[in-house]
Amino acid sequence: MTVAEAPPLSPECTLAREPGYGAAHEECRRTDDIPLPHGGGILLQRRCGCACHRQAPPEP
């Protein structure tokens, strides 16, 4: 995924980048994509693009 394709940061993770607000990462709840029910793959809300939420690749 390139920087242009990365999902935007949540408000909590955007705030956590400011000095003194690092603990705001813990408040972020956008850890997964939320699909629109019966939407055929349309997303209601994208996951947060912050590196603190990136998952490790699945083991082979």
Gaussian input, Z-matrix of N, CA and C with variables (Angstrom, degrees):
# hf/3-21g

backbone

0 1
 N
 C     1     B1
 C     2     B2     1     A1
 N     3     B3     2     A2     1     D1
 C     4     B4     3     A3     2     D2
 C     5     B5     4     A4     3     D3
 N     6     B6     5     A5     4     D4
 C     7     B7     6     A6     5     D5
 C     8     B8     7     A7     6     D6
 N     9     B9     8     A8     7     D7
 C    10    B10     9     A9     8     D8
 C    11    B11    10    A10     9     D9
 N    12    B12    11    A11    10    D10
 C    13    B13    12    A12    11    D11
 C    14    B14    13    A13    12    D12
 N    15    B15    14    A14    13    D13
 C    16    B16    15    A15    14    D14
 C    17    B17    16    A16    15    D15
 N    18    B18    17    A17    16    D16
 C    19    B19    18    A18    17    D17
 C    20    B20    19    A19    18    D18
 N    21    B21    20    A20    19    D19
 C    22    B22    21    A21    20    D20
 C    23    B23    22    A22    21    D21
 N    24    B24    23    A23    22    D22
 C    25    B25    24    A24    23    D23
 C    26    B26    25    A25    24    D24
 N    27    B27    26    A26    25    D25
 C    28    B28    27    A27    26    D26
 C    29    B29    28    A28    27    D27
 N    30    B30    29    A29    28    D28
 C    31    B31    30    A30    29    D29
 C    32    B32    31    A31    30    D30
 N    33    B33    32    A32    31    D31
 C    34    B34    33    A33    32    D32
 C    35    B35    34    A34    33    D33
 N    36    B36    35    A35    34    D34
 C    37    B37    36    A36    35    D35
 C    38    B38    37    A37    36    D36
 N    39    B39    38    A38    37    D37
 C    40    B40    39    A39    38    D38
 C    41    B41    40    A40    39    D39
 N    42    B42    41    A41    40    D40
 C    43    B43    42    A42    41    D41
 C    44    B44    43    A43    42    D42
 N    45    B45    44    A44    43    D43
 C    46    B46    45    A45    44    D44
 C    47    B47    46    A46    45    D45
 N    48    B48    47    A47    46    D46
 C    49    B49    48    A48    47    D47
 C    50    B50    49    A49    48    D48
 N    51    B51    50    A50    49    D49
 C    52    B52    51    A51    50    D50
 C    53    B53    52    A52    51    D51
 N    54    B54    53    A53    52    D52
 C    55    B55    54    A54    53    D53
 C    56    B56    55    A55    54    D54
 N    57    B57    56    A56    55    D55
 C    58    B58    57    A57    56    D56
 C    59    B59    58    A58    57    D57
 N    60    B60    59    A59    58    D58
 C    61    B61    60    A60    59    D59
 C    62    B62    61    A61    60    D60
 N    63    B63    62    A62    61    D61
 C    64    B64    63    A63    62    D62
 C    65    B65    64    A64    63    D63
 N    66    B66    65    A65    64    D64
 C    67    B67    66    A66    65    D65
 C    68    B68    67    A67    66    D66
 N    69    B69    68    A68    67    D67
 C    70    B70    69    A69    68    D68
 C    71    B71    70    A70    69    D69
 N    72    B72    71    A71    70    D70
 C    73    B73    72    A72    71    D71
 C    74    B74    73    A73    72    D72
 N    75    B75    74    A74    73    D73
 C    76    B76    75    A75    74    D74
 C    77    B77    76    A76    75    D75
 N    78    B78    77    A77    76    D76
 C    79    B79    78    A78    77    D77
 C    80    B80    79    A79    78    D78
 N    81    B81    80    A80    79    D79
 C    82    B82    81    A81    80    D80
 C    83    B83    82    A82    81    D81
 N    84    B84    83    A83    82    D82
 C    85    B85    84    A84    83    D83
 C    86    B86    85    A85    84    D84
 N    87    B87    86    A86    85    D85
 C    88    B88    87    A87    86    D86
 C    89    B89    88    A88    87    D87
 N    90    B90    89    A89    88    D88
 C    91    B91    90    A90    89    D89
 C    92    B92    91    A91    90    D90
 N    93    B93    92    A92    91    D91
 C    94    B94    93    A93    92    D92
 C    95    B95    94    A94    93    D93
 N    96    B96    95    A95    94    D94
 C    97    B97    96    A96    95    D95
 C    98    B98    97    A97    96    D96
 N    99    B99    98    A98    97    D97
 C   100   B100    99    A99    98    D98
 C   101   B101   100   A100    99    D99
 N   102   B102   101   A101   100   D100
 C   103   B103   102   A102   101   D101
 C   104   B104   103   A103   102   D102
 N   105   B105   104   A104   103   D103
 C   106   B106   105   A105   104   D104
 C   107   B107   106   A106   105   D105
 N   108   B108   107   A107   106   D106
 C   109   B109   108   A108   107   D107
 C   110   B110   109   A109   108   D108
 N   111   B111   110   A110   109   D109
 C   112   B112   111   A111   110   D110
 C   113   B113   112   A112   111   D111
 N   114   B114   113   A113   112   D112
 C   115   B115   114   A114   113   D113
 C   116   B116   115   A115   114   D114
 N   117   B117   116   A116   115   D115
 C   118   B118   117   A117   116   D116
 C   119   B119   118   A118   117   D117
 N   120   B120   119   A119   118   D118
 C   121   B121   120   A120   119   D119
 C   122   B122   121   A121   120   D120
 N   123   B123   122   A122   121   D121
 C   124   B124   123   A123   122   D122
 C   125   B125   124   A124   123   D123
 N   126   B126   125   A125   124   D124
 C   127   B127   126   A126   125   D125
 C   128   B128   127   A127   126   D126
 N   129   B129   128   A128   127   D127
 C   130   B130   129   A129   128   D128
 C   131   B131   130   A130   129   D129
 N   132   B132   131   A131   130   D130
 C   133   B133   132   A132   131   D131
 C   134   B134   133   A133   132   D132
 N   135   B135   134   A134   133   D133
 C   136   B136   135   A135   134   D134
 C   137   B137   136   A136   135   D135
 N   138   B138   137   A137   136   D136
 C   139   B139   138   A138   137   D137
 C   140   B140   139   A139   138   D138
 N   141   B141   140   A140   139   D139
 C   142   B142   141   A141   140   D140
 C   143   B143   142   A142   141   D141
 N   144   B144   143   A143   142   D142
 C   145   B145   144   A144   143   D143
 C   146   B146   145   A145   144   D144
 N   147   B147   146   A146   145   D145
 C   148   B148   147   A147   146   D146
 C   149   B149   148   A148   147   D147
 N   150   B150   149   A149   148   D148
 C   151   B151   150   A150   149   D149
 C   152   B152   151   A151   150   D150
 N   153   B153   152   A152   151   D151
 C   154   B154   153   A153   152   D152
 C   155   B155   154   A154   153   D153
 N   156   B156   155   A155   154   D154
 C   157   B157   156   A156   155   D155
 C   158   B158   157   A157   156   D156
 N   159   B159   158   A158   157   D157
 C   160   B160   159   A159   158   D158
 C   161   B161   160   A160   159   D159
 N   162   B162   161   A161   160   D160
 C   163   B163   162   A162   161   D161
 C   164   B164   163   A163   162   D162
 N   165   B165   164   A164   163   D163
 C   166   B166   165   A165   164   D164
 C   167   B167   166   A166   165   D165
 N   168   B168   167   A167   166   D166
 C   169   B169   168   A168   167   D167
 C   170   B170   169   A169   168   D168
 N   171   B171   170   A170   169   D169
 C   172   B172   171   A171   170   D170
 C   173   B173   172   A172   171   D171
 N   174   B174   173   A173   172   D172
 C   175   B175   174   A174   173   D173
 C   176   B176   175   A175   174   D174
 N   177   B177   176   A176   175   D175
 C   178   B178   177   A177   176   D176
 C   179   B179   178   A178   177   D177

   B1=1.4484
   B2=1.5300
   B3=1.3011
   B4=1.4545
   B5=1.5231
   B6=1.3247
   B7=1.4622
   B8=1.5208
   B9=1.3309
   B10=1.4633
   B11=1.5245
   B12=1.3309
   B13=1.4599
   B14=1.5248
   B15=1.3290
   B16=1.4574
   B17=1.5240
   B18=1.3318
   B19=1.4615
   B20=1.5314
   B21=1.3228
   B22=1.4658
   B23=1.5274
   B24=1.3138
   B25=1.4580
   B26=1.5224
   B27=1.3174
   B28=1.4623
   B29=1.5299
   B30=1.3238
   B31=1.4732
   B32=1.5317
   B33=1.3337
   B34=1.4631
   B35=1.5252
   B36=1.3245
   B37=1.4608
   B38=1.5266
   B39=1.3202
   B40=1.4616
   B41=1.5269
   B42=1.3273
   B43=1.4597
   B44=1.5248
   B45=1.3321
   B46=1.4611
   B47=1.5235
   B48=1.3094
   B49=1.4631
   B50=1.5289
   B51=1.3245
   B52=1.4633
   B53=1.5299
   B54=1.3359
   B55=1.4711
   B56=1.5332
   B57=1.3172
   B58=1.4527
   B59=1.5165
   B60=1.3270
   B61=1.4656
   B62=1.5309
   B63=1.3189
   B64=1.4613
   B65=1.5210
   B66=1.3296
   B67=1.4645
   B68=1.5234
   B69=1.3230
   B70=1.4675
   B71=1.5255
   B72=1.3497
   B73=1.4730
   B74=1.5276
   B75=1.3219
   B76=1.4682
   B77=1.5230
   B78=1.3294
   B79=1.4606
   B80=1.5264
   B81=1.3319
   B82=1.4656
   B83=1.5278
   B84=1.3143
   B85=1.4712
   B86=1.5232
   B87=1.3249
   B88=1.4680
   B89=1.5324
   B90=1.3268
   B91=1.4571
   B92=1.5228
   B93=1.3102
   B94=1.4655
   B95=1.5233
   B96=1.3490
   B97=1.4585
   B98=1.5290
   B99=1.3223
   B100=1.4652
   B101=1.5251
   B102=1.3485
   B103=1.4663
   B104=1.5295
   B105=1.3098
   B106=1.4577
   B107=1.5295
   B108=1.3395
   B109=1.4624
   B110=1.5295
   B111=1.3088
   B112=1.4650
   B113=1.5259
   B114=1.3368
   B115=1.4626
   B116=1.5084
   B117=1.3107
   B118=1.4581
   B119=1.5203
   B120=1.3257
   B121=1.4567
   B122=1.5181
   B123=1.3229
   B124=1.4620
   B125=1.5258
   B126=1.3240
   B127=1.4559
   B128=1.5192
   B129=1.3176
   B130=1.4539
   B131=1.5277
   B132=1.3432
   B133=1.4634
   B134=1.5138
   B135=1.3243
   B136=1.4587
   B137=1.5129
   B138=1.3189
   B139=1.4569
   B140=1.5209
   B141=1.2990
   B142=1.4587
   B143=1.5250
   B144=1.3108
   B145=1.4562
   B146=1.5125
   B147=1.3112
   B148=1.4570
   B149=1.5300
   B150=1.3277
   B151=1.4651
   B152=1.5253
   B153=1.3294
   B154=1.4672
   B155=1.5265
   B156=1.3405
   B157=1.4642
   B158=1.5201
   B159=1.3091
   B160=1.4649
   B161=1.5150
   B162=1.3146
   B163=1.4565
   B164=1.5158
   B165=1.3061
   B166=1.4566
   B167=1.5202
   B168=1.3425
   B169=1.4636
   B170=1.5225
   B171=1.3360
   B172=1.4668
   B173=1.5213
   B174=1.3180
   B175=1.4639
   B176=1.5203
   B177=1.3538
   B178=1.4852
   B179=1.5019
   A1=107.53
   A2=117.10
   A3=121.14
   A4=109.85
   A5=115.39
   A6=119.52
   A7=110.30
   A8=116.98
   A9=120.35
   A10=111.77
   A11=117.85
   A12=122.05
   A13=112.82
   A14=117.73
   A15=121.01
   A16=110.42
   A17=117.34
   A18=119.61
   A19=110.19
   A20=117.84
   A21=120.70
   A22=111.26
   A23=115.57
   A24=120.71
   A25=110.38
   A26=114.91
   A27=120.15
   A28=108.22
   A29=117.37
   A30=119.34
   A31=112.24
   A32=117.10
   A33=120.37
   A34=111.57
   A35=117.03
   A36=120.28
   A37=111.57
   A38=117.72
   A39=120.78
   A40=109.39
   A41=117.18
   A42=121.59
   A43=110.88
   A44=117.76
   A45=121.77
   A46=112.47
   A47=118.87
   A48=121.63
   A49=112.12
   A50=116.91
   A51=121.02
   A52=109.55
   A53=117.19
   A54=120.37
   A55=111.50
   A56=115.43
   A57=121.24
   A58=115.51
   A59=117.98
   A60=121.03
   A61=112.51
   A62=118.08
   A63=121.71
   A64=114.35
   A65=117.46
   A66=120.71
   A67=112.36
   A68=117.79
   A69=120.34
   A70=111.92
   A71=118.10
   A72=120.69
   A73=110.74
   A74=116.75
   A75=121.22
   A76=112.37
   A77=117.79
   A78=122.14
   A79=112.98
   A80=117.25
   A81=120.98
   A82=110.13
   A83=116.35
   A84=122.05
   A85=112.02
   A86=117.59
   A87=120.99
   A88=109.81
   A89=116.75
   A90=121.05
   A91=113.03
   A92=118.25
   A93=122.61
   A94=109.60
   A95=115.38
   A96=120.13
   A97=108.36
   A98=116.93
   A99=121.45
   A100=107.42
   A101=117.56
   A102=119.52
   A103=111.84
   A104=115.38
   A105=121.69
   A106=107.35
   A107=118.88
   A108=119.93
   A109=110.99
   A110=116.23
   A111=123.80
   A112=111.62
   A113=116.85
   A114=121.34
   A115=114.56
   A116=118.10
   A117=120.35
   A118=113.40
   A119=117.52
   A120=121.13
   A121=114.72
   A122=117.98
   A123=121.03
   A124=108.20
   A125=115.88
   A126=119.76
   A127=111.11
   A128=114.79
   A129=121.62
   A130=108.85
   A131=115.80
   A132=121.29
   A133=108.66
   A134=116.59
   A135=121.10
   A136=110.11
   A137=115.07
   A138=120.00
   A139=109.35
   A140=116.06
   A141=122.22
   A142=108.77
   A143=117.09
   A144=121.98
   A145=114.49
   A146=118.11
   A147=122.51
   A148=110.49
   A149=115.42
   A150=120.68
   A151=112.37
   A152=118.16
   A153=119.56
   A154=111.70
   A155=118.14
   A156=121.74
   A157=113.22
   A158=117.89
   A159=120.02
   A160=110.04
   A161=114.66
   A162=120.51
   A163=109.88
   A164=115.61
   A165=120.47
   A166=108.81
   A167=117.77
   A168=118.98
   A169=110.60
   A170=117.75
   A171=120.31
   A172=111.09
   A173=114.96
   A174=120.01
   A175=109.79
   A176=116.99
   A177=119.44
   A178=113.15
   D1=129.62
   D2=179.31
   D3=-88.41
   D4=170.81
   D5=179.48
   D6=-60.91
   D7=-36.90
   D8=179.93
   D9=-66.10
   D10=-28.25
   D11=-178.29
   D12=-91.90
   D13=-10.83
   D14=-176.43
   D15=-66.40
   D16=137.23
   D17=177.98
   D18=-65.50
   D19=153.54
   D20=179.95
   D21=-68.52
   D22=160.78
   D23=177.81
   D24=-77.52
   D25=150.78
   D26=174.10
   D27=-72.69
   D28=162.54
   D29=176.43
   D30=-57.99
   D31=-36.32
   D32=-179.84
   D33=-65.03
   D34=-44.38
   D35=-178.91
   D36=-73.38
   D37=-29.43
   D38=173.89
   D39=-64.91
   D40=-44.59
   D41=177.91
   D42=-64.35
   D43=-37.13
   D44=-177.66
   D45=-64.07
   D46=-17.28
   D47=177.28
   D48=-76.31
   D49=-15.32
   D50=179.46
   D51=-81.44
   D52=146.16
   D53=179.38
   D54=-56.91
   D55=133.27
   D56=177.69
   D57=87.37
   D58=-2.03
   D59=-177.74
   D60=-118.86
   D61=20.87
   D62=-176.72
   D63=-57.59
   D64=-27.94
   D65=-179.15
   D66=-72.81
   D67=-9.71
   D68=-179.33
   D69=-65.58
   D70=-20.09
   D71=176.71
   D72=-57.37
   D73=-34.23
   D74=-178.44
   D75=-66.84
   D76=-20.65
   D77=-178.82
   D78=-85.21
   D79=-12.61
   D80=-177.46
   D81=-70.30
   D82=130.29
   D83=179.75
   D84=-114.32
   D85=3.15
   D86=-177.97
   D87=-90.58
   D88=63.69
   D89=-177.11
   D90=-92.81
   D91=-10.89
   D92=179.13
   D93=-137.75
   D94=155.85
   D95=171.87
   D96=-69.79
   D97=141.62
   D98=177.81
   D99=-112.99
   D100=108.98
   D101=-178.82
   D102=-77.63
   D103=150.92
   D104=174.24
   D105=-73.08
   D106=125.30
   D107=179.79
   D108=-56.44
   D109=130.53
   D110=-179.50
   D111=59.45
   D112=26.24
   D113=-176.22
   D114=-93.58
   D115=1.41
   D116=177.63
   D117=63.48
   D118=36.48
   D119=177.73
   D120=97.54
   D121=-2.83
   D122=177.08
   D123=-73.16
   D124=134.99
   D125=-178.87
   D126=-92.35
   D127=133.52
   D128=174.37
   D129=-77.40
   D130=-40.24
   D131=178.34
   D132=-150.46
   D133=131.43
   D134=177.70
   D135=-83.06
   D136=155.13
   D137=177.23
   D138=-68.92
   D139=161.78
   D140=178.05
   D141=-70.37
   D142=140.58
   D143=-178.58
   D144=-89.39
   D145=8.66
   D146=-177.58
   D147=-69.22
   D148=143.11
   D149=-179.83
   D150=-63.80
   D151=-21.88
   D152=-179.10
   D153=-70.09
   D154=-12.26
   D155=-179.34
   D156=-106.13
   D157=-5.44
   D158=-175.98
   D159=-63.85
   D160=136.41
   D161=-178.40
   D162=-94.17
   D163=150.82
   D164=174.58
   D165=-70.36
   D166=147.41
   D167=178.27
   D168=-63.88
   D169=149.75
   D170=-179.66
   D171=-63.41
   D172=145.56
   D173=179.43
   D174=-75.29
   D175=142.65
   D176=-179.87
   D177=-70.69

